[in-house]
Each structure stands twice: as C-alpha cells, then as structure tokens.
C-alpha cells in the first residue's frame, strides 16, 4: 500500500476546534487531536497539520437557513 495517513480540521466559524491526525504504518495506527482556539494551535504542528489548518481557516463557514 500507499500512504494512509491524514489530517482533518474541524473548526467553527471563529476558527476554534480540533485537528485530528492519523498516522498509519506497518501494524500500528495512531490518532492525535490538537486544540485550536481562534485560529491558533495550542501545540506545535507538523507541516501537514499547518497546511490543513491554513486551508480550513481560509474556508468561509456555510450558513444554514431554515
């Protein structure tokens, strides 16, 4: 197989939420969560995490009308 690791940004409209990072290798999988408050991570980020956070912060929140 190929590379199976990923990073997901889950942020609210104010840029707060979490980054979920999955690292998968031979026979082992790890999942890390890092807090983000107002667009600022609380811990050091990897290059991939920085890219995911930057992309998420550039997205405009969807508005739902009911």
LUMPA-506151 format. One record per residue: residue number from 1; residue in three letters; chain; x, y, z of N, C-alpha, C, O, CB in turn. Coordinates in steps of 0.05 Angstrom, whole numbers. Glycine has a CB too. Example, Ala and Ser with C-alpha at 12.3 -4.5 7.8 and 13.67 -1.06 7.14 Angstrom:
<atoms>
   seq   type   mol       nu       nv       nw      cau      cav      caw       cu       cv       cw       ou       ov       ow      cbu      cbv      cbw
     1    ala     A      264     -114      156      246      -90      156      264      -66      156      285      -66      169      226      -89      181
     2    ser     A      257      -45      142      273      -21      143      258        1      157      268       23      161      282      -12      114
</atoms>
This chain:
<atoms>
   seq   type   mol       nu       nv       nw      cau      cav      caw       cu       cv       cw       ou       ov       ow      cbu      cbv      cbw
     1    unk     A       13      -23        0        0        0        0       15       26        0       39       28        4      -16       -1       20
     2    unk     A       -2       46       -5        8       73       -5        5       87       22       -1       74       42       -6       89      -26
     3    unk     A       10      112       21        8      128       45      -21      129       55      -39      136       39       19      157       40
     4    unk     A      -26      123       80      -53      121       91      -57      141      113      -78      141      126      -59       94      101
     5    unk     A      -39      159      119      -42      179      140      -57      203      130      -58      208      106      -14      188      150
     6    unk     A      -70      218      149      -85      241      141      -88      261      165      -83      254      188     -113      233      131
     7    unk     A      -96      286      158     -102      306      178     -129      318      171     -135      324      147      -80      329      179
     8    unk     A     -147      321      190     -173      333      187     -176      357      206     -169      355      230     -196      312      192
     9    unk     A     -185      380      195     -190      404      212     -220      405      216     -236      405      197     -179      430      198
    10    unk     A     -228      408      241     -256      411      248     -258      437      265     -253      438      289     -267      387      265
    11    unk     A     -265      459      251     -266      486      263     -293      498      261     -308      493      242     -245      504      250
    12    unk     A     -300      515      280     -325      531      278     -319      557      263     -297      561      254     -336      536      307
    13    unk     A     -339      574      261     -337      599      247     -317      618      259     -308      637      245     -363      612      245
    14    unk     A     -310      614      284     -290      631      297     -262      620      296     -243      631      308     -298      635      326
    15    unk     A     -258      598      281     -232      586      279     -223      569      302     -199      564      306     -212      608      275
    16    unk     A     -242      561      319     -236      544      342     -246      515      337     -267      511      324     -248      555      368
    17    unk     A     -231      496      347     -238      468      343     -215      450      348     -198      454      366     -250      463      316
    18    unk     A     -212      429      331     -191      410      334     -179      402      307     -192      404      286     -200      385      349
    19    unk     A     -154      393      308     -141      379      285     -139      350      293     -128      344      315     -113      392      278
    20    unk     A     -148      332      276     -144      303      281     -123      293      261     -126      297      237     -171      288      278
    21    unk     A     -103      280      271      -81      270      254      -80      240      258      -78      230      281      -54      283      261
    22    unk     A      -82      225      236      -80      196      236      -54      188      223      -48      195      200     -104      182      222
    23    unk     A      -37      173      238      -12      163      227      -14      133      226      -17      120      247       12      173      244
    24    unk     A      -12      121      203      -14       93      199       11       81      187       21       91      167      -39       86      182
    25    unk     A       21       60      199       45       47      189       41       17      190       19        7      194       70       55      204
    26    unk     A       62        2      187       60      -27      188       52      -37      215       68      -36      234       87      -39      179
    27    unk     A       28      -46      217       19      -58      242       12      -39      265        7      -48      287       39      -77      252
    28    unk     A       12      -13      259        6        6      281       -9       31      269       -3       40      247       32       15      295
    29    unk     A      -28       40      285      -42       65      277      -44       82      302      -48       73      324      -71       58      266
    30    unk     A      -40      108      298      -41      127      320      -60      150      311      -59      159      288      -13      138      328
    31    unk     A      -75      161      330      -93      183      325      -86      205      346      -87      199      370     -123      175      326
    32    unk     A      -81      229      336      -74      251      354      -95      273      350     -104      278      327      -46      262      348
    33    unk     A     -102      287      371     -121      310      370     -106      334      382      -94      332      403     -148      304      385
    34    unk     A     -107      357      368      -95      381      378     -116      404      377     -130      407      357      -70      389      361
    35    unk     A     -118      419      399     -137      441      401     -128      465      385     -104      471      383     -141      448      431
    36    unk     A     -148      479      374     -143      504      361     -163      524      372     -187      519      374     -147      502      329
    37    unk     A     -153      547      381     -171      568      392     -166      594      376     -144      604      375     -165      573      422
    38    unk     A     -187      604      364     -186      628      348     -164      627      327     -150      647      323     -182      653      365
    39    unk     A     -161      604      314     -141      601      293     -113      595      302      -95      592      285     -141      625      277
    40    unk     A     -109      593      328      -82      588      339      -80      561      352      -96      555      370      -74      611      359
    41    unk     A      -62      544      343      -59      518      356      -47      520      384      -30      538      389      -42      499      338
    42    unk     A      -55      502      402      -44      502      429      -17      487      430       -2      491      449      -64      490      448
    43    unk     A      -11      470      411       13      454      410       27      459      383       16      469      364        7      424      414
    44    unk     A       52      451      382       68      452      357       55      435      336       45      413      342       97      442      362
    45    unk     A       54      445      311       41      430      289       62      420      269       83      432      266       21      447      275
    46    unk     A       56      397      257       73      387      235       67      403      210       48      419      210       68      356      230
    47    unk     A       83      400      189       78      414      164       51      407      153       37      425      143      100      407      144
    48    unk     A       43      382      154       17      374      144       -6      386      161      -27      394      149       14      343      144
    49    unk     A       -3      387      187      -23      399      204      -25      429      199      -47      440      198      -16      394      234
    50    unk     A       -3      443      195       -3      471      188      -18      476      162      -34      495      160       25      483      186
    51    unk     A      -14      459      142      -27      462      117      -58      457      120      -73      472      108      -16      441       96
    52    unk     A      -66      437      135      -94      432      139     -107      455      154     -130      463      147      -98      406      155
    53    unk     A      -94      466      174     -105      488      189     -108      513      172     -128      527      172      -88      494      214
    54    unk     A      -87      519      157      -88      542      139     -111      540      119     -125      559      114      -61      544      123
    55    unk     A     -114      516      107     -136      512       88     -163      515      101     -181      527       89     -134      485       76
    56    unk     A     -166      505      125     -192      507      139     -198      536      147     -221      544      145     -192      490      165
    57    unk     A     -178      551      155     -182      579      162     -189      596      138     -202      617      142     -157      590      176
    58    unk     A     -182      588      114     -188      603       90     -216      598       80     -227      613       64     -168      597       68
    59    unk     A     -229      576       90     -256      569       82     -276      587       95     -272      595      118     -262      539       89
    60    unk     A     -296      594       81     -318      610       92     -338      591      104     -346      572       91     -331      629       71
    61    unk     A     -347      596      129     -367      578      141     -393      578      125     -401      599      114     -373      586      170
    62    unk     A     -405      555      123     -431      552      110     -452      564      128     -451      562      152     -438      523      103
    63    unk     A     -472      577      116     -495      587      131     -519      570      124     -524      563      101     -500      617      125
    64    unk     A     -534      562      144     -557      546      140     -582      562      146     -584      575      167     -556      520      159
    65    unk     A     -601      561      128     -626      576      132     -648      555      135     -651      537      118     -631      595      108
    66    unk     A     -664      559      155     -687      540      159     -713      555      159     -734      543      162     -684      525      185
</atoms>
